[in-house]
């Protein structure tokens, strides 16, 4: 089956490359540890040119052979590759934003191979405290692509910096960021709380649920800065084992995150996008917090990139027989 598009999801720590065929079908995919903060540095020849530029090196490793075989394949990329620290800065678009319309605002970078890489702009909200995202807007479009048009939706994207995106009639109207994953990593590796933690090798569901419950309790109303210390004191009083403490801390932080969602979210359909194990934790926590309309979405990035490429005229929709 002939390829029609190369799609790149290029973030801070990783680069995922997809070779897409008719209708956005994934023909081949690769994952490299070559995010914009971890670019390769060993020089080599690219298209007959001695190159030491990390972005060019990573791009060539991800899809150079695909372009050798099909030099005229269009390329689209989303994520931190379009940031100020990226390959080419794609200016933010302000909310409210028609997600599909982002395909009309792509930023172009020409590679050593002469191929134009079309970079998706991020989204910025400047009402109150400013908030930004890069890459998640493409996942949002990937989710919307498989749903009926119209209506209100809350899309959760768990991760180091979890995003909760409100979508109304195909437009991103508001979003919030919670640094839950990064805070968990910092506390576990670089704080007193991590000193007594041990890896259990398997999910400690009871401890996780207790953490979620504490965040929802009267004690939780004093805020995460108060309840965090319980990850230590429950160990000191033998109410948590060292193996239970990491999952308790995870549940506590996720519970506080969910407490920050608007009340109307309890009656709004919620779709989670992200790593399966992490989404399973969020789905469990959401159920315990009274959010009943929760489902999961997969392959959102590549679907969203395909839709943006269609909107930009980089490729064509599949022809039905």
N, C-alpha and C positions, 0 to 999 in steps of 0.2 A: 504494500500500500504506500503510495507516495506521500512524503511529508509536505505540509503546507505552512508550518510555522515553528519557530524555536521560541519557547517561552521560558523566561528565567525568573525565579523567585530568589532574589539576592539580598540577604539580610546582613546583620552584623556579624554573625558567627558562621553562617553556612550559605551555600549556593546550591540551589536545586534547579536542574535543567530538564526541560521536557521537549521532546520532538513530537509535535502534534500533527495528526492527519485529518482527513475530512471530518467535519463535525466536532473537531477538538479531541478526537480519540487519541489517547496517549500511546504512541508507537514505541517510545523508549524514554527512559528517565534516568537521571544520575543525581547523586548527592555528593557534594564536595565540602570539605571543611575550609572553604575559601571565602568566608564572609568578608565584608569590607575592612574589618579590623584584624583579619588573619590572612592577608593576601600572600601569595607565593613571592619569593624574592630571588630565586635562582634564574639568571638570564638565559635566554635561549633564542633561537631563530624562529620568527613567526612571519610567514609570507615573505621569506627571504631577507627579513630585517632583524638585526640583533636587538632584542628587546629586554628591558629590565623593568618595565612598568607593571606593577602588580595586577592592575585591572585587566590589562591585555593578556597577561599570563594566565590569570584565572579564567577569563573568557575563552581563551584558546583551549585550555584543559577541559572546560565544560562542553564545548560544542565545535571545536576546530575541525574535527574529522567529519562532523555532519555538514559543515560548510564546504569542506573539500569535495564532498560527494554532491552537494546541491548548493553552489555558491550564491544563488539568488534567493535563498530562503529568507523571508522577513524575520526579524528578531524583535521581541518585546520583552521588557524587564520591569519588575516592580520591586519595592522594598527600599532599603537604605542605600542602595546603589544610586538613588536619585537625591540623596541628602547632600548637605554642604561638604561632608567628608567622602562623598561617593565619587563615581566616575564622571558624572555630570549632574549638576543641580537642577532638578525639576521643580519649579516654584509650587508652593502649596496652593490649593484651591479652597476658598472659604465655604463654610457651611452656611445655609443648607446647600448641598451639592447633589446634583443628579449623577449618580455613580456611573451610569453608562456614558454620560457626557464627558467623563474623564478621557475617553478615547480620542476626543477632539483636541486635547491639550498635551499631547505627548512631547517630551523633550528628546532631541536626537543627539547621539554621540557617534562619530564615525570611527570604526576600529581600524587597526592596521590592515586588515583584510579588505578594507573598503566597504564593509558592511555597516549599514546604519542600525544602531541599537536604539530602539524607541522606548524611552523610560517614562513610566506612569507617574504623574504628580501625586504627592501626598495630599492630605486634607488637614486644614487648620480650623479651629474654632476659637474665636476671639471675644466671646461673650463671657464676662467674668474672667476667671483665670484662664489663660490660653492653654490649649491642648492640641496635640498634633499626632498624626499617624502616618506611617508609610508602609505599605504592603497590606495592611488590614482592609483598606478600602477595596482592594482587588478581591480579597476573600469574601467581602460582603457582596460584591457583584456576583461572585461564583455561587453564593447561597441563593441570591435572588433569582438567578437564571433558571433554577429548578422549581420555582414556586409560582403560583398564579400572581398576576400583576395586581398591585394595589394593596391597601391595608397597612396595619401597623405591626411592627416586628422589633424584637430586641435580640441582637446577635452578640453572643459572648465569645471572646477569643482569649482563653486562658493562656498564660505564659509568664515570662519574666516581668513584662509590663502588660498586665491583662487589660483588654479593652472591652467596653460594653457600648454597643453602637445602636442608637435608636434610628429606625428607618420607617419613614412614612411615604407610601406611594412611590417607592423606588428612590427616595432621596434620603441621604444622611442628614438628619436634623440636629442631632446632638450625640456626643460620646464622652465617656469618662475613662480615665486611665488609673489603674491600681498597680503599684509596684510590688505586688504580692510575691511573685516568684523570686525576684531579686532580693527582697527583704528576707525571705526564707533562707536563701543561700548565704547571705551575709551573716544572719544570726546563727546559722548552723555551723559556719566555718570560722567566724571571726568574733564570736561573743561568748560570754559566760554560759549561755544556754547550750551551746554546742559541746561544752566540756564533758557533760554527763550523758550525752546522746550516744547510742550505739545503733548500727544498722541491723534491722531485724531480718532482712532478706525477703520479707513478704509484708503485704499491707496489713497494718494493725487497725482494723476497722473500728473496734470499740473505742480506741484512743482517739482516732480521727473524729468520730461522732461526738465524743465528749468535748473536743476542742470547738467544734461547730456550736454545740449547745452552750458552752461558756460564753462565746461571742454573742449569742442571742439572749443571754440571761440578764438579770439585774446587774450583776457584776460587769457584764459586757458593756453596759451603758456608760461606764466610766472611760471607755475607750481602749484601743489596742495597747497604748503605752502602759496602762495599768495591768491588763490581763496577761501581757507577755511574761511577766515575772512568774506566773503560775506554772509555766513550762519547767521552771526550776523547782519551785516549792512543792509541787505535786510529786516530784522525784525525791526531794528531801524527806517528805512525809510518807514515802513508800506507797503512794497512791498510783504512781506510774513507774513502770520499769524503764531502764535505760533504753530498751528496744522500742518502747511505746512512745517515748518522748518526741521523736521526729514527726510521727504522724499526728500526735496531739497538736504540735506546733503548726503543722500544715492545716489541720482542721480549724484551729483558732484563727489563723490569718485569713483563710478563705471565708470563714464565717463572718469576720469583720468586713471583708470585701462585699459580701452579699448584703450585709446590713446597710451598705451605702447605696444600694439600688433603690429607685423610686418605688413607692407603694403600688403604683399602677402596673408595675412589672409583674405583679402576682396574677394579673388577668390577661397579660400580653403573651402571645406565643414567643418562646425563647428557643433559639437555635445556638448550639455550641459548635465551635470550629477549633480544631487543634489536635495535639497528640492524644491518642486514644486513652492512655492511662490517666492523663491529667484531666481530660474531659469527663472520665468516669468519676473522678473525685468530685468535680464540680456538680455533676448530675446528682450524685449522692447527697451532697451538701444542700443543693437547691431543693431537693425533695424534703429534707428535714427542716428547711426554712419556709415551707409552704408554697413553693413555686411548682405548680403541677403541670404546666404546659411546656415541657422541655423535650427537645429532640436533638439529634446529632447530624452534622453534615460532614461529608468527606470530599476530598479532591477539590476544595474550594479555590485554591490559588490558580491551578491550571485552567479550571472552568472560567474563572474571572478574567484571566489573561487572554483566553480565546475570545471572550465576548468583547473585550476592549480592542483586540486586533480587528475584529469584525467592524466595530464602530469606527475605527480609524481607516478602514479600507485596506488593511495590510493583507487580509485574506478574505476568502469568500465562504458563505455558508454552504453546507452540504447540499447537493442536488438530489432531491428524492426521486426515486425511480417510479 
